Amino acid sequence: MVTISKKSIYSYGRYGALSWRLMMKYPLKIIAINKLGILLLPLWYALVYPISEILMQLDLRENNPTGTGILIVAAKRIDR
């Protein structure tokens, strides 16, 4: 007998998407505008990381009805 179970949830809801923008999108835009922007990144991350971490923790605890990512877990169990 083969048992298949799966679970899917949306990831990066409103809080996760905002956190992603703060940690990835905006720093990459800063670098694209001026390569010397790399020098600002340590300060940027020092200021933004605590806020971003809180946003990601909120996103993990929230049941996101929609999101910008999908997390799918599937498991196959074979009984012998």
BADOVO-187717 format. One record per residue: residue number from 1; residue in three letters; chain; y negated, z, x of N, C-alpha, C in turn. Coordinates in steps of 0.02 Angstrom, whole numbers, always signed. Each point is the difference from the previous one (the first is absolute). Example, Ala and Ser with C-alpha at 12.3 -4.5 7.8 and 13.67 -1.06 7.14 Angstrom:
REM residues 2
REC;1;ala;A;+284;+390;+660;-59;+0;-45;-60;+0;+45 $
REC;2;ser;A;-53;-36;-18;-59;+3;+42;-55;+37;-39 $
//
This chain:
REM residues 80
REC;1;met;A;+59;+0;+42;-59;+0;-42;-62;+0;+44 $
REC;2;val;A;-49;-41;-17;-62;-4;+38;-57;+25;-45 $
REC;3;thr;A;-38;+47;+27;-57;+27;-36;-63;-21;+37 $
REC;4;ile;A;-46;-31;-35;-62;-21;+30;-57;+37;-34 $
REC;5;ser;A;-41;+33;+40;-58;+33;-28;-62;-25;+36 $
REC;6;lys;A;-55;-1;-35;-62;-21;+30;-58;+36;-31 $
REC;7;lys;A;-53;+3;+37;-61;+32;-23;-58;-39;+30 $
REC;8;ser;A;-50;-13;-40;-59;-34;+26;-62;+36;-24 $
REC;9;ile;A;-49;+6;+44;-63;+31;-17;-56;-40;+33 $
REC;10;tyr;A;-58;+4;-31;-58;-31;+31;-28;+47;+52 $
REC;11;ser;A;-19;-29;+56;-33;+39;+53;-71;-26;+7 $
REC;12;tyr;A;-39;+36;+35;-71;-16;+9;-35;-8;-67 $
REC;13;gly;A;-3;+55;-37;-39;+1;-61;-74;+3;+19 $
REC;14;arg;A;-41;+28;-44;-72;-1;+13;-18;+41;+62 $
REC;15;tyr;A;+31;+58;+10;-15;+41;+59;+28;-31;+63 $
REC;16;gly;A;+60;-26;-3;+30;-32;+58;-37;-62;+22 $
REC;17;ala;A;-23;-39;-49;-37;-61;+17;-66;+18;+34 $
REC;18;leu;A;-33;+52;-24;-62;+22;+32;+13;+25;+71 $
REC;19;ser;A;+54;+37;+9;+18;+24;+66;+15;-58;+47 $
REC;20;trp;A;+35;-50;-25;+16;-59;+41;-64;-36;+22 $
REC;21;arg;A;-48;-6;-47;-63;-32;+18;-36;+38;+55 $
REC;22;leu;A;-1;+67;-6;-35;+41;+50;+34;-3;+69 $
REC;23;met;A;+66;-2;+1;+37;+4;+63;+15;-68;+31 $
REC;24;met;A;+3;-53;-40;+20;-66;+27;-54;-54;-10 $
REC;25;lys;A;-19;-11;-62;-43;-56;-15;-69;+4;+33 $
REC;26;tyr;A;-34;+56;-10;-67;+6;+28;-1;+2;+77 $
REC;27;pro;A;+46;+36;+32;+0;-4;+74;+12;-71;+26 $
REC;28;leu;A;+44;-38;-33;+12;-69;+22;-61;-43;-11 $
REC;29;lys;A;-37;+13;-53;-62;-37;-11;-52;+16;+54 $
REC;30;ile;A;-3;+64;+18;-47;+20;+53;+16;-37;+65 $
REC;31;ile;A;+64;-4;+17;+21;-35;+61;-14;-75;-5 $
REC;32;ala;A;+10;-28;-59;-11;-72;-9;-74;-18;+8 $
REC;33;ile;A;-44;+45;-20;-72;-13;+6;-21;+2;+73 $
REC;34;asn;A;+24;+51;+35;-20;+9;+70;+56;+35;+37 $
REC;35;lys;A;+22;-29;+54;+55;+29;+38;-17;+69;+28 $
REC;36;leu;A;-64;+14;+10;-20;+66;+24;+10;+54;-54 $
REC;37;gly;A;+14;-23;-61;+16;+47;-54;+61;+42;+15 $
REC;38;ile;A;+42;-24;+45;+59;+39;+20;-21;+68;+27 $
REC;39;leu;A;-59;+2;+32;-24;+63;+27;-18;+51;-55 $
REC;40;leu;A;-14;-25;-60;-16;+44;-56;+61;+28;-36 $
REC;41;leu;A;+57;-32;+11;+60;+19;-37;+22;+72;+9 $
REC;42;pro;A;-1;+28;+60;+20;+71;+5;-43;+46;-43 $
REC;43;leu;A;-65;-12;-1;-45;+40;-43;+15;-13;-74 $
REC;44;trp;A;+10;-64;-17;+16;-18;-69;+62;+36;-24 $
REC;45;tyr;A;+53;-3;+39;+63;+31;-20;-5;+77;-1 $
REC;46;ala;A;-39;+28;+45;-9;+72;+0;-34;+23;-65 $
REC;47;leu;A;-45;-40;-26;-35;+18;-61;+39;-17;-63 $
REC;48;val;A;+35;-56;+2;+32;-27;-61;+71;+24;-9 $
REC;49;tyr;A;+36;+15;+54;+70;+18;-6;+14;+59;-47 $
REC;50;pro;A;-37;+55;+4;+15;+56;-46;-8;-20;-74 $
REC;51;ile;A;-51;-39;-15;-10;-23;-69;+56;-47;-20 $
REC;52;ser;A;+18;-45;+44;+54;-47;-14;+67;+34;-10 $
REC;53;glu;A;+13;+52;+38;+63;+37;-8;+3;+34;-68 $
REC;54;ile;A;-54;+29;-21;-2;+31;-67;+11;-53;-54 $
REC;55;leu;A;-32;-58;+8;+10;-53;-49;+72;-23;-3 $
REC;56;met;A;+33;-6;+58;+70;-21;+0;+45;+53;-31 $
REC;57;gln;A;-14;+63;+12;+40;+53;-32;-9;-1;-76 $
REC;58;leu;A;-61;-13;-23;-12;-6;-72;+38;-60;-28 $
REC;59;asp;A;+1;-55;+38;+35;-60;-23;+75;+13;-5 $
REC;60;leu;A;+28;+38;+47;+71;+15;-2;+19;+43;-60 $
REC;61;arg;A;-45;+43;-21;+14;+46;-55;-14;-31;-69 $
REC;62;glu;A;-36;-55;-1;-18;-32;-63;+52;-53;-18 $
REC;63;asn;A;+16;-4;-64;+44;-52;-24;-43;-61;-14 $
REC;64;asn;A;+4;-49;+44;-43;-59;-4;+29;-51;-50 $
REC;65;pro;A;-36;-13;-55;+25;-51;-47;-6;-71;+28 $
REC;66;thr;A;-47;-10;+46;-8;-63;+35;-17;+16;+72 $
REC;67;gly;A;+4;-50;+43;-16;+12;+70;+1;-64;+39 $
REC;68;thr;A;-17;+5;+63;-2;-59;+43;+62;-7;+43 $
REC;69;gly;A;+49;+43;-11;+64;-5;+35;+56;+24;-45 $
REC;70;ile;A;+60;-20;+15;+58;+22;-38;+52;+28;+49 $
REC;71;leu;A;+24;+58;-16;+52;+33;+40;+64;-3;-41 $
REC;72;ile;A;+52;-32;+26;+63;-7;-35;+55;+31;+42 $
REC;73;val;A;+38;+44;-30;+57;+32;+33;+63;-20;-39 $
REC;74;ala;A;+48;-27;+34;+63;-20;-32;+57;+30;+40 $
REC;75;ala;A;+51;+21;-36;+59;+28;+33;+62;-27;-34 $
REC;76;lys;A;+49;-15;+40;+63;-25;-26;+54;+49;+20 $
REC;77;arg;A;+35;+26;-48;+53;+48;+13;+67;-31;-19 $
REC;78;ile;A;+46;+0;+46;+66;-28;-12;+49;+58;-2 $
REC;79;asp;A;+32;+9;-57;+52;+51;-7;+66;-29;+22 $
REC;80;arg;A;+34;+37;+41;+66;-24;+24;+55;+40;-30 $
//
